Amino acid sequence: MLLPVTSAETPVTAGNTQVRIVHAASAAPTVGIYVSAPDAMLADEQPLATAEFTDATDLVQVPAMCILLLRLTVQWKVHCHSWYY
């Protein structure tokens, strides 16, 4: 689950937005979380985090008004989700 978040404690750089990624699937195992451009190769990327059910990332700044690919890896399988902000 991707949650757009605003926080007075964490200023957002101009042209960016901030999000928090939450592992909200109780039946899913631990996942690796990757956030990248849609055409980026997963092998070239480093995971943002590894998360178990109910884990959440810190606030992450990403470019506003762009397409990002959120990829979750579970035992060498990749599940992709795209969001446009």
N, C-alpha and C positions, 0 to 999 in steps of 0.2 A: 504494500500500500504506500503510495506517495502522498504526503501531506504538505501542501503549501503552508508555510508558517510565517508569521510576522512576529518580531521580537524587538522590543525597545532596547533590550540589553545587547543585541547584536546588530549593529548598523549594516545595511546592505549597500554594497558598492553600486554606483550608478550603472544602469544597464543590466543588472543582475536581479535575480530573485532567490529566495532561500527555501529549501525544502528539508523535510525530515523523512527518512524512509523507515517504515515500521514493518517488522515481520508479524503479520496478523493472521497467518494461516495455521491454525492449531494442528492440522493433520500433516503439515509439511515438515520435513527434517531441517536441520541446519542448512543455510544457504550462503553462498558467496554473492555479494552484491557488487555489480559493476554499473557505473553510469558513464556513458560515452556518447560521442556522435554516432548517428545511425550507421555510418559506413566504416567505423573503426573495427579492427580485427581484435577479437577477444584475447587471442594469444599475446597481443602487444599491450594489453591493458593490465593494470594492477587492481585488485578488488578494493572497493571503498571500505568494505567491512565484511565480516562473517557474522551472521545473525541466527540466533535461535528464536523460537516462538516468543513473542512479546518484546524482543530486543528492538531498540530504535537507534538510529544514527544520531550524531550531533547534527546541528544545523549545517547544511551544505549549501554554499552559494553556487548557482549555475547561471549561465547567460539567460536573460529574459527573452521572450519571443523567439524561441528556437525549438527544434525538435531534439529531444534527448532520448536515448535508448537505455532503459533500465533492464539489465540482464541479471537473472538469478540463476546460479548454477547449483545443481544438486547431483552429486555423483556423476560428474562429467556430462550431464544433460544441461542444455541452455534453454531458458524460458525467457522470451523477450517481450517487453511491453514498451510502447512509445507514448510519450506525453508531449503535448505542445503547450508551452507557456508563453 
